[in-house]
């Protein structure tokens, strides 16, 4: 029983560690690796909660760890990534502006945690920090094709959208096979980018991403089988 409860927490801690590694890579100028680690963190984040529900291993500790991991991996890490890739040229002003992202994200997480009704809704109130951080990571990953002004506008918009009262569809009503197929193809494309773009710089990253992808596929198979039964 204790092992069952620890499995989702291991994924959450892996998510948190991805955030730490992303900050380190960004500081060392390896921006693609930093962005990819945030996306790997998204994969882990999407699995820990579902595993907890599937194993009936929800815990207060797991919820607290999840919030801490989210603020690091999808709040602090993306803000450092944006600062080192673009905002650095504005000096301390750029550094201060980049720091606003985790502040807005922390407020969004705290508001969500104290919400009286977090289940049964088909929408989120404000953009989730996970999605916001992932969008910034993608903008950085494809930064060579995206003008800096677009990154600035999206960065600013996401800060305010996270704390807004705008209702964002949660996709909970979309059947898992259809939605899961889209996610699976998307992650497969990212793994290809990892292999082609970063293998020579950091070959061990592929050894982390591929097992996680296999674990994700295994989860989808088990989940789909249990639904059919």
Secondary structure, DSSP 8 states (H G I E B T S, - for coil): -HHHHHHHHHHHHHHHHHHHHHHHHHHTT-HHHHHHHHHHHHHHHHHHHHHHHHTT---HHHHHHHHHHHHIIIIIHHHHHHHHHTGGGGHHHHHHHHTHHHHHHHHHHHHHHT-S--SS-SEEES--HHHHHHHHHHHHHTGGGS-HHHHHHHHHHHHHHHHS--EEE--TTS-HHHHHHHHHHHHHHHHHHHHHHHTTT-THHHHHHHHHHHHHHHHHHHHHHHHH-
